[in-house]
Amino acid sequence: MSTTYLVWDDETDVSDALTIEAYTTEHAAELWAASKDARGCEYDIASGRWSPVVVVRNLIMPELPDEKFTVTGHAVPEYNAVVMLARTRQDHG
């Protein structure tokens, strides 16, 4: 079951937090990083240029202490093949 978290870069403050639905605090930190990278289009985290420390706050159980995570990433190439119409031997000449 997922929980609602506030997640923000430790170099900013909670007013810059994103609300994230996740299964764990670690998962929330990872989802924050994916969102941050996608919005910036530079993919600083995935490229290894930036490893932010993020703060994760549980909004369902606010009595729990905030947790901090260093977030890293890596670029994963993805390739796709799409079937084309088959050509007969006559098409090749």
Backbone hydrogen bonds, N-H to C=O, Kabsch-Sander energy under -0.5 kcal/mol:
donor,donor_aa,acceptor,acceptor_aa,energy
3,T,22,A,-3.4
5,Y,20,I,-2.9
6,L,57,R,-2.5
7,V,18,L,-2.3
8,W,55,V,-1.9
10,D,53,V,-3.3
12,T,9,D,-2.1
16,D,13,D,-2.4
17,A,14,V,-1.9
18,L,7,V,-2.8
20,I,5,Y,-2.9
20,I,18,L,-0.6
22,A,3,T,-2.4
22,A,20,I,-0.6
28,A,24,T,-2.1
29,A,25,T,-2.2
30,E,26,E,-2.1
31,L,27,H,-2.6
32,W,28,A,-2.3
33,A,29,A,-2.0
34,A,30,E,-2.3
35,S,31,L,-2.3
36,K,32,W,-3.0
37,D,33,A,-2.7
38,A,34,A,-2.2
39,R,35,S,-2.4
40,G,36,K,-1.7
41,C,37,D,-1.4
43,Y,37,D,-0.9
47,S,43,Y,-2.3
48,G,45,I,-1.0
49,R,44,D,-1.3
50,W,44,D,-1.7
54,V,52,P,-0.6
54,V,69,F,-3.1
55,V,8,W,-3.2
56,V,67,E,-3.1
57,R,6,L,-2.9
59,L,4,T,-2.6
59,L,57,R,-0.6
60,I,4,T,-0.8
64,L,61,M,-2.2
67,E,56,V,-2.4
69,F,54,V,-2.2
71,V,52,P,-2.9
71,V,69,F,-0.6
72,T,70,T,-0.5
73,G,45,I,-0.8
75,A,46,A,-0.7
91,D,88,T,-0.9
92,H,88,T,-0.6
92,H,89,R,-0.8
93,G,90,Q,-1.2
